[in-house]
């Protein structure tokens, strides 16, 4: 299921300039500013339509990404491994000197066919326009640097190999600290041939689950469909972590208020769908368990409680789906499953203050939800179902600009494919 590849890793002295932040944790304006200030940021390679000032067509957009990658290659920012291997990859995150979270996984290639034959299972839908953009990006830029994040049910043999590898001196040890004191660390080790053999054997028949990167997976499938199977197009770059290592945060919701519905009417409507209690602030409103949702409305905080789930359906058990069925659709008239839905989402690490600011400025209703568990995600994927949009926020996420898989097309046509 997992295969080695002749990868490239960013050189340590270049990492602060090249490694980009989490794509969806930045607004388009922020991504534009970062790309403009740092020509070697990998954000310049992976730009989307909204990251460019003014209208731009697909060919121009991916062409500019190819130019940006050639700039990095000309500057020799990546070091080639020179052999087919796997990489141990440890991600960490924390705030200041407070408690930290670390997760140790492995980076390699997974079969693209596994995304359709359910050896690697999905839980989110995708947008065709985004899939098309990424598929053309792979073709024209000729590289993959944003690993599809994948999980599997913990296997002791894999953990033992990775932990042993992580005792050696790393190829890369990079730490990025944000303005708020939150940091993310990245450590990379190249596995020895015997370790590669042990990991690939242990994962040979393992069912895996995409945790982040559904559009990248769909784009890899589309690229193979359009251009035909080949040793390069049959595989995609992935970062694989055991389920026991992952941390899942919530994606909070912001919904517009119905025209003409005043606060008293909305409070009354919410009272009809559960036990609604006004509380002092966000700490009291924040759900400490499944079956509870925090509500922010015109500067006031409430806790909405409808108890533990009773359904055996893996989707209907989710708090985000119960919120959709009980509040968003019938009370607010908003269905996030419909294209063009006005729903907005805020990952928990962004902070409650940002949710309050948006609600104050735009007059919307904010909902704090309890994070789903990895077991919930697996249950939905095992049932071949899809979760509501933005149901889970895995953090920390693998970053672009650390690993490079060369596809031997477009900007990398002069290089051997890996």
NUTORGU-76625 format. One record per residue (C-alpha): residue number from 1; residue in three letters; z, x, y. Coordinates in Angstrom, 2 decimals, always signed. Each point is the difference from the previous one (the first is absolute). Layout:
<atoms>
NUM_ALA_Z_X_Y
...
</atoms>
This chain:
<atoms>
1_UNK_+0.00_+0.00_+0.00
2_UNK_+0.73_+2.90_+2.37
3_UNK_-2.37_+2.96_+0.20
4_UNK_+0.22_+3.40_+1.72
5_UNK_-2.45_+1.00_+2.73
6_UNK_-0.94_+3.07_+2.00
7_UNK_+1.80_-1.13_+3.12
8_UNK_+0.56_+1.47_+3.42
9_UNK_+3.37_+0.03_+1.82
10_UNK_+0.49_+0.39_+3.74
11_UNK_+1.17_+3.47_+0.96
12_UNK_+3.65_-0.05_+1.19
13_UNK_-0.79_+1.35_+3.47
14_UNK_-2.51_-2.82_+0.52
15_UNK_+2.10_-2.87_-1.35
16_UNK_+1.66_-0.96_+3.32
17_UNK_-3.44_-0.46_+1.58
18_UNK_-1.95_-1.49_-2.90
19_UNK_+2.34_-2.34_-1.92
20_UNK_-0.26_-3.48_+1.50
21_UNK_+2.62_-2.71_+0.19
22_UNK_+0.00_-3.23_-1.96
23_UNK_-3.12_-1.86_+1.12
24_UNK_+1.42_-3.52_+0.32
25_UNK_+3.22_+1.23_+1.62
26_UNK_-2.01_+0.82_+3.14
27_UNK_-1.84_-2.34_+2.31
28_UNK_-3.71_+0.70_+0.64
29_UNK_+0.92_+1.26_+3.47
30_UNK_+2.52_+2.43_-1.49
31_UNK_-2.52_+1.25_-2.56
32_UNK_-2.59_+0.51_+2.75
33_UNK_+2.50_+1.98_+2.06
34_UNK_+0.99_+2.22_-2.93
35_UNK_-3.62_+0.67_-0.95
36_UNK_-0.95_+0.83_+3.58
37_UNK_+2.94_+2.36_+0.48
38_UNK_-0.45_+1.85_-3.30
39_UNK_-3.60_+0.58_-1.16
40_UNK_+1.26_+1.26_-3.38
41_UNK_+2.06_-3.11_-0.79
42_UNK_-1.33_-1.72_-3.11
43_UNK_+0.04_-3.23_+2.03
44_UNK_-3.35_+1.24_+1.36
45_UNK_-1.45_-0.13_-3.52
46_UNK_+1.30_-3.45_-0.97
47_UNK_-0.63_-2.05_+3.14
48_UNK_-0.65_-3.73_-0.24
49_UNK_-1.95_-2.21_+2.40
50_UNK_+3.07_-0.74_+2.11
51_UNK_+0.74_+3.73_+0.36
52_UNK_-3.12_+0.53_+2.14
53_UNK_-0.41_-1.01_+3.64
54_UNK_-2.79_-2.54_+0.19
55_UNK_-2.30_-1.42_-2.67
56_UNK_-1.21_+2.30_-2.77
57_UNK_-2.11_-0.55_-3.11
58_UNK_+0.99_+0.99_-3.53
59_UNK_-2.36_+2.97_-0.32
60_UNK_+1.15_+1.49_+3.30
61_UNK_+3.66_-0.47_-0.89
62_UNK_-0.14_+1.71_-3.39
63_UNK_-2.35_+2.63_+1.42
64_UNK_+2.63_+0.94_+2.57
65_UNK_+2.51_+0.26_-2.84
66_UNK_-2.32_+2.43_-1.77
67_UNK_-0.24_+2.12_+3.15
68_UNK_+3.80_+0.06_+0.23
69_UNK_+0.35_+1.14_-3.62
70_UNK_-2.57_+2.76_+0.52
71_UNK_+2.12_+1.17_+2.94
72_UNK_+3.00_+0.33_-2.34
73_UNK_-2.01_+1.75_-2.70
74_UNK_-1.51_+2.44_+2.51
75_UNK_+3.52_+0.87_+1.17
76_UNK_+1.05_+0.65_-3.64
77_UNK_+3.01_-2.31_+0.26
78_UNK_+0.04_-0.83_-3.74
79_UNK_+0.59_+2.49_-2.83
80_UNK_-1.94_-0.67_-3.23
81_UNK_+1.90_+0.18_-3.28
82_UNK_-2.89_+1.63_-1.81
83_UNK_+0.83_-1.83_-3.23
84_UNK_+0.53_-3.50_-1.32
85_UNK_+3.65_-0.89_+0.26
86_UNK_+2.55_-2.66_+0.92
87_UNK_+2.48_+0.24_+2.86
88_UNK_+3.68_-0.90_+0.08
89_UNK_+0.57_-1.79_+3.31
90_UNK_+3.44_-0.74_+1.44
91_UNK_+0.26_-2.36_+2.93
92_UNK_+3.20_-0.40_+1.98
93_UNK_+1.14_-2.02_+2.98
94_UNK_+3.14_-0.51_+2.02
95_UNK_+1.39_-0.31_+3.50
96_UNK_+1.67_+3.00_+1.59
97_UNK_+2.76_+1.31_-2.25
98_UNK_+0.53_-3.39_-1.63
99_UNK_-0.70_-1.00_-3.62
100_UNK_-3.40_+1.05_-1.30
101_UNK_-2.37_-1.41_-2.62
102_UNK_-2.16_+2.28_-2.16
103_UNK_-2.60_-0.85_-2.62
104_UNK_-1.80_+2.39_-2.32
105_UNK_-3.43_-0.84_-1.38
106_UNK_-3.28_+1.55_-1.04
107_UNK_-3.43_+0.10_+1.67
108_UNK_-3.21_-0.07_-2.04
109_UNK_-3.00_-2.18_-0.79
110_UNK_+0.02_-3.44_-1.60
111_UNK_-2.99_-1.81_-1.57
112_UNK_-1.71_-2.41_+2.39
113_UNK_-0.79_-2.33_-2.91
114_UNK_+3.76_-0.45_-0.48
115_UNK_+0.15_-2.11_+3.17
116_UNK_-2.26_-2.61_-1.61
117_UNK_+1.07_+0.19_-3.64
118_UNK_+3.69_-0.40_+1.01
119_UNK_+1.29_+3.32_-1.23
120_UNK_+0.95_+0.37_+3.67
121_UNK_+1.12_-3.37_+1.32
122_UNK_-0.31_-1.43_+3.49
123_UNK_+2.16_-2.43_+1.96
124_UNK_-1.74_-0.34_+3.40
125_UNK_-3.31_-1.42_+1.16
126_UNK_-2.48_+2.03_+2.04
127_UNK_-2.32_-0.60_+2.96
128_UNK_-3.71_+0.62_-0.68
129_UNK_-0.65_+1.68_+3.36
130_UNK_+2.81_+2.51_-0.53
131_UNK_-1.17_+0.72_-3.56
132_UNK_-3.56_+0.60_+1.23
133_UNK_+1.20_+2.39_+2.71
134_UNK_+2.04_+2.09_-2.44
135_UNK_-2.76_+0.03_-2.61
136_UNK_-2.48_+1.36_+2.56
137_UNK_+2.68_+2.41_+1.23
138_UNK_+0.29_+1.51_-3.49
139_UNK_-3.78_+0.33_-0.19
140_UNK_-0.67_+1.50_+3.44
141_UNK_+3.21_+1.95_+0.62
142_UNK_-0.13_+1.17_-3.60
143_UNK_+3.73_+0.36_-0.58
144_UNK_+3.17_-1.86_-0.88
145_UNK_+3.27_+1.00_+1.65
146_UNK_+2.01_-3.23_+0.03
147_UNK_+1.31_-0.40_-3.56
148_UNK_+0.23_-3.48_-1.47
149_UNK_+3.74_-0.44_-0.62
150_UNK_+0.70_-1.07_-3.58
151_UNK_+3.15_-0.59_-2.02
152_UNK_+0.87_-0.25_-3.69
153_UNK_+3.07_-0.80_-2.05
154_UNK_+2.08_+3.16_-0.09
155_UNK_-0.79_+2.54_-2.74
156_UNK_+2.63_+2.71_-0.55
157_UNK_-2.54_+2.60_-1.12
158_UNK_-1.88_-0.24_+3.30
159_UNK_+3.15_+0.27_+2.12
160_UNK_+1.17_+3.04_-1.95
161_UNK_-3.25_+1.87_+0.62
162_UNK_-0.10_-0.86_+3.71
163_UNK_+3.64_+0.92_+0.56
164_UNK_-0.56_+3.36_-1.69
165_UNK_-3.06_+0.66_+2.17
166_UNK_+1.94_-0.88_+3.14
167_UNK_+2.44_+2.88_-0.57
168_UNK_-2.79_+2.47_+0.83
169_UNK_-1.11_+1.05_+3.46
170_UNK_-2.27_-2.77_+1.38
171_UNK_-3.59_+0.40_+1.16
172_UNK_+0.90_-2.18_+2.97
173_UNK_+3.27_-1.05_+1.60
174_UNK_-0.71_-2.09_+3.08
175_UNK_+2.39_-2.20_+1.98
176_UNK_-1.01_-2.33_+2.80
177_UNK_+2.65_-1.44_+2.32
178_UNK_-0.72_-2.98_+2.24
179_UNK_+1.31_-0.60_+3.47
180_UNK_+2.71_-2.32_-1.35
181_UNK_+1.38_+2.67_-2.33
182_UNK_-1.58_-1.41_-3.16
183_UNK_-1.52_+2.73_-2.14
184_UNK_-2.38_+0.15_-2.95
185_UNK_-0.28_+3.07_-2.22
186_UNK_-2.79_+1.08_-2.35
187_UNK_+0.30_+2.65_-2.72
188_UNK_-2.82_+0.96_-2.37
189_UNK_-0.03_+2.09_-3.18
190_UNK_-2.97_+0.88_-2.20
191_UNK_+0.72_-0.75_-3.67
192_UNK_-0.53_+2.60_-2.70
193_UNK_-2.59_-0.78_-2.72
194_UNK_+2.70_-0.83_-2.55
195_UNK_+1.64_-2.36_+2.50
196_UNK_-3.33_-1.69_+0.72
197_UNK_-0.47_-0.57_-3.72
198_UNK_+3.50_-1.45_-0.39
199_UNK_-0.36_-2.42_+2.93
200_UNK_-3.47_-1.23_-0.96
201_UNK_+1.13_-0.56_-3.59
202_UNK_+3.11_-1.91_+1.09
203_UNK_-2.03_-2.31_+2.26
204_UNK_-3.03_-0.42_-2.26
205_UNK_+0.65_-3.62_-0.96
206_UNK_+2.23_-1.04_+2.90
207_UNK_-0.68_-3.16_+2.00
208_UNK_+0.10_+0.77_+3.71
209_UNK_+0.32_-2.09_+3.16
210_UNK_-1.42_+0.56_+3.48
211_UNK_+2.78_-0.03_+2.60
212_UNK_-2.07_+1.00_+3.03
213_UNK_-3.73_+0.50_+0.46
214_UNK_-1.65_-3.15_-1.37
215_UNK_-2.93_+0.45_+2.38
216_UNK_-0.47_+3.62_-1.09
217_UNK_-0.03_-1.18_-3.62
218_UNK_-2.52_-2.74_+0.81
219_UNK_-2.13_+2.53_+1.91
220_UNK_-0.05_+2.37_-2.98
221_UNK_-1.17_-2.88_-2.20
222_UNK_-2.68_-0.93_+2.57
223_UNK_-1.23_+3.60_+0.33
224_UNK_-0.44_+0.27_-3.77
225_UNK_-1.75_-3.38_-0.12
226_UNK_-2.41_+0.86_+2.83
227_UNK_-0.93_+3.54_-0.99
228_UNK_+0.61_-0.17_-3.72
229_UNK_+2.50_+1.68_-2.32
230_UNK_+0.39_+3.77_+0.16
231_UNK_+2.76_+2.49_-0.81
232_UNK_+0.96_-0.01_+3.68
233_UNK_-0.28_-3.73_+0.71
234_UNK_+1.76_-0.91_-3.25
235_UNK_+3.31_+1.29_+1.38
236_UNK_+2.17_-0.49_+3.07
237_UNK_+2.81_+1.98_+1.62
238_UNK_+3.47_-1.42_-0.70
239_UNK_+3.67_+0.84_+0.55
240_UNK_+1.99_-1.31_-2.95
241_UNK_+3.76_-0.63_+0.21
242_UNK_+2.43_-1.45_-2.58
243_UNK_+1.32_-3.44_+0.87
244_UNK_+3.59_+1.26_+0.09
245_UNK_-0.86_+2.39_+2.86
246_UNK_-1.44_-2.54_+2.44
247_UNK_+1.55_-1.54_+3.09
248_UNK_-1.32_-3.37_+1.17
249_UNK_+0.62_-1.35_+3.48
250_UNK_-0.80_-3.46_+1.31
251_UNK_-2.96_-1.11_+2.08
252_UNK_+1.51_-2.39_+2.53
253_UNK_-2.02_-2.94_+1.35
254_UNK_-0.89_-1.22_+3.49
255_UNK_-1.59_-3.43_+0.30
256_UNK_-1.22_-1.92_+3.07
257_UNK_+1.88_-3.17_+0.93
258_UNK_-1.83_-3.31_-0.21
259_UNK_-1.15_-1.27_+3.39
260_UNK_+2.37_-2.62_+1.35
261_UNK_+2.86_+0.68_-2.44
262_UNK_+3.15_+0.85_+1.94
263_UNK_+2.89_+2.06_-1.35
264_UNK_+2.17_-2.97_-0.97
265_UNK_-2.83_-1.54_-2.00
266_UNK_-0.69_+3.28_-1.77
267_UNK_+3.67_+0.51_-0.85
268_UNK_+0.13_-3.54_-1.38
269_UNK_-3.10_+0.65_-2.11
270_UNK_+1.50_+3.20_-1.42
271_UNK_+3.22_-1.84_-0.80
272_UNK_-2.04_-2.27_-2.23
273_UNK_-1.22_+2.82_-2.26
274_UNK_+3.27_+1.80_-0.71
275_UNK_+3.49_+0.76_+1.25
276_UNK_-0.47_+1.25_+3.57
277_UNK_+2.92_+1.83_+1.62
278_UNK_+0.00_+1.47_+3.51
279_UNK_+1.43_+3.53_-0.02
280_UNK_+1.01_+2.59_+2.58
281_UNK_-2.90_+2.40_-0.35
282_UNK_-2.55_+1.76_-2.19
283_UNK_+2.56_+1.75_-2.19
284_UNK_+1.41_-3.36_-1.08
285_UNK_-3.46_-1.54_-0.33
286_UNK_-1.49_+2.83_-2.09
287_UNK_-0.28_-1.21_-3.60
288_UNK_+2.23_+1.84_-2.43
289_UNK_-1.51_-1.63_-3.07
290_UNK_-2.99_-2.00_-1.17
291_UNK_+0.00_-3.64_+1.07
292_UNK_+1.04_+0.69_+3.60
293_UNK_-2.16_+0.45_+3.10
294_UNK_+1.02_+1.05_+3.50
295_UNK_-1.55_-1.99_+2.86
296_UNK_-0.38_+1.10_+3.64
297_UNK_-0.82_-2.75_+2.47
298_UNK_+0.17_+0.28_+3.80
299_UNK_+2.72_+2.66_-0.07
300_UNK_+2.08_-1.82_-2.61
301_UNK_+0.57_+1.11_-3.59
302_UNK_+0.32_-2.18_-3.08
303_UNK_+0.42_+0.51_-3.73
304_UNK_-2.07_-2.34_-2.18
305_UNK_+1.26_-0.26_-3.57
306_UNK_-1.78_-1.78_-2.83
307_UNK_+1.72_+1.69_-2.92
308_UNK_-1.28_+2.16_-2.85
309_UNK_-3.47_-0.80_-1.36
310_UNK_-0.17_-2.49_-2.84
311_UNK_-3.72_+0.23_-0.83
312_UNK_-1.26_+2.19_-2.83
313_UNK_-3.28_+0.54_+1.87
314_UNK_-0.03_+3.67_+1.13
315_UNK_-1.59_-0.82_+3.37
316_UNK_+2.00_-3.12_+0.83
317_UNK_+3.23_+1.93_-0.63
318_UNK_-0.73_+2.32_+2.93
319_UNK_+1.79_-0.66_+3.28
320_UNK_-3.21_+0.61_+1.95
321_UNK_-1.75_-2.71_-2.01
322_UNK_+2.93_-2.42_+0.30
323_UNK_-0.08_+0.60_+3.77
324_UNK_-3.73_-0.73_+0.04
325_UNK_+0.35_-3.22_-2.02
326_UNK_+3.13_-1.35_+1.71
327_UNK_-0.31_+1.14_+3.61
328_UNK_-3.22_+1.69_+1.06
329_UNK_-2.44_-2.64_-1.26
330_UNK_+1.91_-3.31_+0.30
331_UNK_+2.13_+0.75_+3.10
332_UNK_-2.03_+2.50_+2.05
333_UNK_-3.47_-0.88_-1.27
334_UNK_-0.83_+3.64_-0.80
335_UNK_-1.48_+1.10_-3.33
336_UNK_-0.09_+3.77_-0.31
337_UNK_-2.32_-0.29_-3.00
338_UNK_-2.84_-1.30_+2.19
339_UNK_-2.41_+2.53_+1.59
340_UNK_+0.71_+0.40_+3.69
341_UNK_+3.61_-1.14_-0.32
342_UNK_+2.04_+0.73_+3.15
343_UNK_+2.92_+1.32_-2.07
344_UNK_+1.25_+3.45_+0.93
345_UNK_+2.01_+2.42_-2.10
346_UNK_+2.54_+2.65_+0.86
347_UNK_+1.21_+2.60_-2.53
348_UNK_+3.78_+0.25_-0.10
349_UNK_+0.12_+3.66_+1.13
350_UNK_-1.59_-1.06_+3.31
351_UNK_+3.29_-1.68_+0.87
352_UNK_+1.34_-3.40_+0.96
353_UNK_-0.19_+0.85_+3.71
354_UNK_-3.80_+0.00_-0.23
355_UNK_+0.04_-3.42_-1.67
356_UNK_+2.21_-1.33_+2.79
357_UNK_-2.28_+1.49_+2.65
358_UNK_-3.13_-1.59_-1.45
359_UNK_+1.70_-3.37_-0.39
360_UNK_+1.24_+0.12_+3.59
361_UNK_-3.37_+0.99_+1.46
362_UNK_-2.18_-2.25_-2.14
363_UNK_+2.29_-2.95_-0.68
364_UNK_-0.25_+0.27_-3.78
365_UNK_+2.53_-0.53_-2.78
366_UNK_+1.25_+3.06_-1.89
367_UNK_+1.06_+0.03_-3.64
368_UNK_+1.99_+2.76_-1.69
369_UNK_-0.67_-0.04_-3.75
370_UNK_+1.65_+1.70_-2.95
371_UNK_-2.17_+2.72_-1.57
372_UNK_-1.68_-0.71_-3.31
373_UNK_+0.86_+2.21_-2.95
374_UNK_-2.34_+2.23_-1.98
375_UNK_+0.66_-2.28_-2.99
376_UNK_-1.24_-2.96_+2.08
377_UNK_-3.22_+1.85_+0.80
378_UNK_-0.55_+0.91_-3.63
379_UNK_+0.64_-3.57_-1.15
380_UNK_-2.61_-1.35_+2.42
381_UNK_-2.54_+2.65_-1.00
382_UNK_+0.68_-0.54_-3.72
383_UNK_-0.77_-3.69_+0.50
384_UNK_-3.29_+0.96_+1.71
385_UNK_+1.17_-1.70_+3.20
386_UNK_+0.02_+1.06_+3.64
387_UNK_+3.02_+0.22_+2.28
388_UNK_-0.10_-1.48_+3.51
389_UNK_-1.32_+2.42_+2.66
390_UNK_+2.34_+2.80_+1.00
391_UNK_+2.66_-0.77_-2.57
392_UNK_+1.26_+3.55_-0.49
393_UNK_+0.25_+3.15_+2.07
394_UNK_+0.45_+3.11_-2.10
395_UNK_+1.45_+2.91_+1.92
396_UNK_-0.52_+2.89_+0.23
397_UNK_-3.75_-0.09_-0.59
398_UNK_-2.35_+2.82_-1.03
399_UNK_-1.74_+1.39_+3.08
400_UNK_-3.60_+0.87_+0.74
401_UNK_-0.79_+3.64_+0.65
402_UNK_+2.25_+1.51_-2.69
403_UNK_-2.30_-0.16_-3.01
404_UNK_-3.78_+0.12_+0.06
405_UNK_-2.25_-1.05_-2.84
406_UNK_-3.58_+1.14_+0.62
407_UNK_-2.70_-2.47_-1.12
408_UNK_-2.96_+2.32_+0.62
409_UNK_-1.90_-2.43_+2.23
410_UNK_-0.45_-0.43_+3.75
411_UNK_+2.18_+2.48_+1.87
412_UNK_+0.93_+1.75_-3.27
413_UNK_-3.50_+0.16_-1.54
414_UNK_+0.16_+3.81_+0.20
415_UNK_+3.18_+0.14_-2.11
416_UNK_+0.55_-0.48_-3.74
417_UNK_+1.46_-3.44_-0.73
418_UNK_+3.57_-0.18_-1.20
</atoms>
